[in-house]
Amino acid sequence: MSQTKQTTQHGFTTTILHGDRKLSVEHGAVHKPIHTSTQYAFSDSRELAAVFQGKAGYTYARQGTPTTDALEKKINKMEDGVATLSFATGMGALTALFTTLLRAGDHLLSSQFIFGNTNSLFGTLELLGIEITLVDPTDVQAVAAAIRPNTKMLFTETIANPGTQVADLEGLGRLCQQRKLVYVVDNTVTSPWLFRPKVVGASIVMNALSKHIGGHANALGGSLTDTGLYDWAQYGNILDVYKKGPSSGWAITQIKKKGLRDMGATLSADAAHRIAVGAETLSLRLDKICSNAMGLASFLSKHPGVQRVAYPGLTDHPQHARAAQLFGGKFSMLIAVELVDTIDALDFLNHLQVAILATHVGDTRTLALPAAQTIYYEMGPAVRAKMGIADGLIRLSVGIEDQEDLIGDFEQAFIACSKK
């Protein structure tokens, strides 16, 4: 008599670590191999036609490969979704999302504290006829007041980059449910280890896989996860051709066909493999990163050379209590620092020896950047002021170095500036 093996529910890291081999990987490998073929052959023409018409399978690598599929399954488990798509970059994911689910004349509400490149993308969407209003996501009443009859979607980050404002994610979720809006949450800064947007009612979750999930600055990638909470049967922008099967799959199919097949924002198999391997240590890395960030932020907040530190882990942060409740007492890698007027921020950065001057976040290494002069320069001073980005603001993305080495590095930079 055969016995059925019981399925055991494992924790976050165990599930991700053993995810590939649980899918019966070729030849007993513990990682999904890198499939470089751009095309997939069929012995039966009817089977080929069925895959083109929606049956699971592979036809042409622009719409996915076994390697990207394995990564998508990992991300889907992380976010507790019903379906996930991967893209060449995080911006590719967002572009696919907005251009395939919104049309000319639609209205999009977005956090006013968004990442600089996302703000630039919004300029392109407005040229295509999509109306956009920027709102304060920490204030649900202000967001509700901005809703129009043609509003279709609300977009926010969990923790704003670089100002560290923490959106009222629960309140926004309730508002979107009441008003039947698609609720999109960018989970990049927190990652699914610190937070699952599904718990606050998110319809779609975006992750820039280049950041924490990949974690080693060696691969670009992005993903969109449908949480299964939004009823796409009530959404008027789904094309008839994609209204097949349960409505829970309609939006992700449309994004795949338009964003991958038509636009070609495809994640390579090599990058997918690098990200998947990096994801295995997400929880370990992020726990260390959050501990380091808390230590460094505490040090900076007490230093006489610092005018202001914005970090959700500090009790004087405006949304500290909210962040503690939402993110389980861990507060991400992101610190915003403004030095006193007598210290030139650019000179200070030049004295850092451990922290790297680089335009990235979510790495294993600590990274530092003068935000106003680089990634937010194109916005201009008026928009930067609205976002709370001062000319002297330094963005820090904390890594996994020994904490005493990080603090020592910043201390010696202060000393060097004082001597000058």
Residue pairs with C-beta under 8 A, 6 or more apart in sequence:
10 18
12 78
12 192
12 193
12 283
13 280
13 282
13 283
13 284
15 77
16 74
16 77
16 78
16 279
16 280
16 282
17 280
18 30
19 70
19 73
19 74
19 77
20 29
20 30
20 31
20 32
20 70
20 74
20 276
21 28
21 29
21 30
23 32
23 70
23 73
25 31
25 32
25 33
26 33
31 273
31 276
31 277
32 66
32 67
32 70
32 71
32 273
32 276
33 66
33 67
34 67
34 269
34 270
34 272
34 273
35 65
35 66
35 67
35 269
36 269
36 270
37 61
37 65
38 60
38 61
38 62
39 59
39 60
39 61
40 57
40 58
40 59
40 60
42 48
42 51
47 55
47 57
48 59
50 57
51 57
51 58
51 59
52 59
54 244
54 245
54 253
58 64
58 65
58 66
58 69
61 266
61 269
62 260
62 261
62 264
62 266
63 256
63 257
63 260
63 261
63 266
64 72
64 85
64 86
64 256
64 260
64 266
65 269
65 272
67 269
67 272
67 273
67 276
68 86
68 266
68 267
68 269
68 272
70 272
70 276
71 86
71 209
71 221
71 267
71 272
71 273
71 275
71 276
71 279
72 84
72 85
72 86
72 223
73 84
74 276
74 279
75 81
75 84
75 86
75 192
75 207
75 209
75 213
75 223
75 225
75 279
76 82
76 83
76 84
76 225
78 192
78 193
78 196
78 213
78 279
78 282
79 187
79 192
79 196
79 197
79 198
79 205
79 207
79 225
79 227
80 196
80 198
80 227
81 198
81 205
81 225
81 226
81 227
81 228
82 226
82 227
82 228
82 248
82 249
82 252
83 225
83 226
83 248
83 249
83 252
84 223
84 224
84 225
84 226
84 252
85 93
85 96
85 223
85 224
85 252
85 255
85 256
85 259
85 260
86 209
86 221
86 222
86 223
86 267
86 272
87 93
87 96
87 221
87 222
87 223
87 224
87 259
87 260
87 265
87 266
87 267
88 220
88 221
88 222
88 265
88 266
88 267
88 268
88 271
89 208
89 210
89 220
89 221
89 222
89 265
90 188
90 206
90 207
90 208
90 209
90 210
90 211
90 221
90 222
91 117
91 118
91 121
91 222
92 222
92 259
92 265
93 206
93 207
93 208
93 222
93 223
93 224
93 259
93 265
94 118
94 121
94 186
94 206
94 222
95 121
95 259
95 263
95 265
96 224
96 255
96 258
96 259
96 260
96 263
96 265
97 184
97 204
97 206
97 224
97 255
97 259
98 108
98 121
98 125
98 130
98 153
99 125
99 128
99 258
99 259
99 263
100 254
100 255
100 258
100 259
101 152
101 153
101 182
101 235
101 237
101 251
101 254
101 255
102 108
102 125
102 130
102 152
102 153
102 237
103 129
103 130
103 237
104 128
104 129
104 130
105 129
105 130
105 131
105 150
106 130
106 131
106 150
106 151
106 152
106 153
106 237
107 130
107 131
107 132
107 133
107 148
107 150
107 151
107 152
108 122
108 125
108 130
108 131
108 132
108 133
108 151
108 152
108 153
108 154
108 155
109 132
109 133
109 135
109 143
109 146
109 147
109 151
109 153
109 154
109 155
109 181
110 118
110 122
110 132
110 133
110 134
110 135
110 154
110 155
110 156
111 134
111 135
111 136
111 137
111 155
111 156
111 157
111 160
111 167
112 134
112 135
112 136
112 137
112 386
112 387
113 136
113 137
113 157
113 160
113 163
113 165
113 387
113 388
114 122
114 134
114 155
114 156
114 157
114 160
114 186
115 157
115 161
115 186
116 375
116 376
116 378
116 379
117 375
118 186
119 379
119 383
120 378
122 132
125 132
126 132
131 148
131 150
133 146
134 386
135 142
135 143
135 146
136 142
136 143
137 143
137 156
137 165
137 167
137 168
137 172
138 165
138 166
138 167
138 168
138 318
138 319
139 168
140 168
140 171
140 172
140 174
140 175
143 154
143 172
143 175
144 175
144 179
147 179
147 181
151 179
151 181
152 181
152 182
152 235
152 237
153 181
153 182
153 183
153 184
154 172
154 175
154 176
154 181
154 182
154 183
154 184
155 184
155 185
155 186
156 167
156 169
156 172
156 184
156 185
156 186
157 167
157 185
157 186
157 188
157 189
158 166
158 167
158 169
158 185
158 186
158 187
158 188
158 189
158 190
158 195
158 197
158 326
158 327
159 165
159 166
159 167
159 189
159 190
159 312
159 323
159 332
159 334
160 166
160 167
160 189
160 387
161 188
161 189
161 334
161 361
161 395
162 334
162 336
162 371
162 376
162 389
162 393
162 395
163 310
163 336
163 387
163 388
163 389
164 310
164 311
164 312
164 317
164 332
164 334
164 335
164 336
165 318
165 319
165 388
166 312
166 317
166 319
166 322
166 323
166 326
168 322
169 185
169 197
169 200
169 326
170 200
170 326
172 183
172 200
173 183
173 200
173 201
173 202
174 201
175 181
176 182
176 183
176 201
176 203
177 183
177 201
180 234
182 203
182 204
182 230
182 235
183 201
183 202
183 203
183 204
183 230
184 202
184 203
184 204
184 205
184 206
185 197
185 200
185 202
185 204
185 205
185 206
186 206
186 207
186 208
187 195
187 196
187 197
187 205
187 206
187 207
188 206
188 207
188 208
188 211
188 212
188 361
188 362
189 211
189 332
189 333
189 334
189 361
189 362
190 327
190 332
191 207
191 211
191 212
191 213
191 282
191 286
191 362
192 205
192 207
192 213
193 212
193 282
193 283
193 286
194 286
194 290
194 327
194 328
194 330
194 332
195 326
195 327
195 328
196 205
197 205
197 227
198 205
198 227
198 229
200 326
201 229
202 227
202 229
203 226
203 227
203 229
203 230
204 224
204 225
204 226
204 227
204 230
204 251
205 224
205 225
205 227
206 222
206 223
206 224
206 225
207 213
207 222
207 223
207 225
208 221
208 222
208 362
209 219
209 220
209 221
209 222
209 223
209 275
210 217
210 219
210 220
210 221
210 222
210 275
210 360
210 362
211 360
211 361
211 362
211 363
212 282
212 285
212 286
212 333
212 362
213 275
213 278
213 279
213 282
214 221
214 274
214 275
214 278
214 279
215 278
215 279
215 281
215 282
215 285
215 362
215 363
215 364
216 274
216 278
216 363
216 364
217 360
217 363
217 364
217 365
218 274
218 278
219 270
219 271
219 272
219 274
219 275
219 278
220 271
221 267
221 271
221 272
221 275
222 267
224 252
224 255
226 248
226 249
226 251
226 252
228 248
230 251
231 247
232 238
232 247
232 248
232 250
232 251
233 247
233 250
235 250
235 251
238 250
238 251
238 254
239 254
242 250
242 253
242 254
242 257
243 250
244 250
244 253
259 265
260 266
285 364
285 400
286 330
286 333
287 330
288 400
289 332
289 333
289 398
289 399
289 400
290 313
290 330
290 331
290 332
290 333
291 403
292 366
292 398
292 399
292 400
292 401
292 403
292 406
293 311
293 313
293 331
293 332
293 333
293 334
293 335
293 396
293 398
294 311
294 313
294 331
295 403
295 406
295 407
296 335
296 396
296 398
296 403
296 406
296 407
296 410
297 309
297 311
297 313
297 314
297 335
298 314
299 407
299 410
299 411
300 306
300 309
300 335
300 337
300 410
301 309
301 311
301 314
301 316
303 410
303 414
304 340
305 339
305 340
305 343
305 414
305 417
305 418
306 337
306 338
306 339
306 340
307 338
307 339
307 340
307 341
308 337
308 338
309 335
309 336
309 337
309 338
310 317
310 335
310 336
310 337
311 317
311 331
311 334
311 335
311 336
312 319
312 320
312 323
312 324
312 327
312 331
312 332
313 320
313 323
313 330
313 331
314 320
317 323
323 331
324 331
333 361
333 362
333 397
333 398
333 399
334 361
334 395
334 396
334 397
334 398
335 395
335 396
335 398
336 371
336 393
336 394
336 395
336 396
337 393
337 394
337 396
338 390
338 392
338 393
338 394
339 345
339 348
339 392
339 394
341 392
343 414
343 417
344 417
345 370
345 392
345 393
345 394
346 370
346 373
347 417
347 420
348 394
348 413
348 414
348 417
349 357
349 368
349 370
349 394
349 413
350 357
351 412
351 413
351 416
351 417
352 368
352 409
352 410
352 413
353 409
353 412
353 413
354 366
354 401
354 405
354 406
354 408
354 409
355 365
355 366
355 367
355 368
355 396
355 406
355 409
355 410
356 365
356 366
356 367
356 368
357 367
357 368
357 369
358 367
358 368
358 369
359 367
359 369
359 374
359 375
360 367
360 397
361 367
361 395
361 397
362 397
363 397
363 399
364 399
364 400
365 399
365 400
365 401
366 396
366 397
366 398
366 399
366 401
366 406
367 396
367 397
367 399
368 394
368 395
368 396
368 397
369 375
369 394
369 395
370 392
370 393
370 394
370 395
371 389
371 393
371 394
371 395
372 384
372 389
372 390
372 391
372 392
372 393
373 391
376 384
376 387
376 389
379 387
381 391
384 390
384 391
398 406
